[in-house]
């Protein structure tokens, strides 16, 4: 009786209209959760799972082009590095993760213009609580594949604003979170933040900046490091062009993205001077060109930052050149999806 009452209680149900999906074809998705493929509406994790209990999970974004998964091995390297940095136990093997990815794509018939949100949680706990000692079931693997074009307008460009929310430092004295006694500095304490190089699912730092961007009607928000230098946006890495040189911030306070590394290689191959250093916000305001990079958006031209036009307010020639080089690379490389036959 209690169960029926709880299921039928209007107090537990928000009175909201059913939203439409950005891509209607995604309504019938099949999702890999744990060790099985299930329909979208049934794809759930336990309330005891670590991702629910504390955002304790790592993730990667993968994009599919012409029957191939672009930079799959590099993304899996980072997934397993992140899991190791967070001391996950009973992690599935690389081959098991690949098999789950391939099966999900094949069952959904997704061989192009698709995106995967790949998550690996610390797993389900035997009782609620923070301690990983309660995680005795092994990790939970989630493969969420969707029909999804790039999320930004890479032809016309995007706008950015600068957020007040700062990116985390990997380690600095007098900061927050975890006190660590140092023998090198006997008698003193150092404090360690959550290193931004760990690709974890606890994205509140980024989400707070994204809220600032949304409130300003911008596509995304630039995030600064503790000293006020540009780090990245809430979702992407960032580059600028000044007098024929391409510059990008050090990856000290941000995730060194796979797409970022790919574009840096392309810059060098295009015989353009590349410089990685600290960059102030005013240098981005006065740049000739700016773009962002990420798996979800590829290379996205930035036409305005904090109300200031970048260059002449148009997509620049270096940006266009690298967009073409990136497109050529995605069309010709990647890990083939088994059984895929090009029409």
VENSUL-V808559 format. One line per field, one symbol per residue. phi: phi as a letter, one per 20 degrees, with the letter a starting at -180 (. if undefined). Layout:
phi: ???
This chain:
phi: .ffffffefffedfecfffeegcgfffdfdcecmcbdcfgfdfbdffefffefbmeacbbdccdclmceflgffffgfgffffffemfdleffgfffffffffffffemdcalccdeeccefoedebfqefffeeddnfddcdddcfbfgedeeeeocdcceeefeffefabfmecndfcfdffdgncddcdeffffeeeeedfgffffffffffeldfbcfdeefenefdaefcbeccccblnddcbfgeedbfffffgffffffgffeldfdcdafcefffffdffbbbdcagfdmddfddbclnefemencfefffgfffffffffffdbpefegmfcff
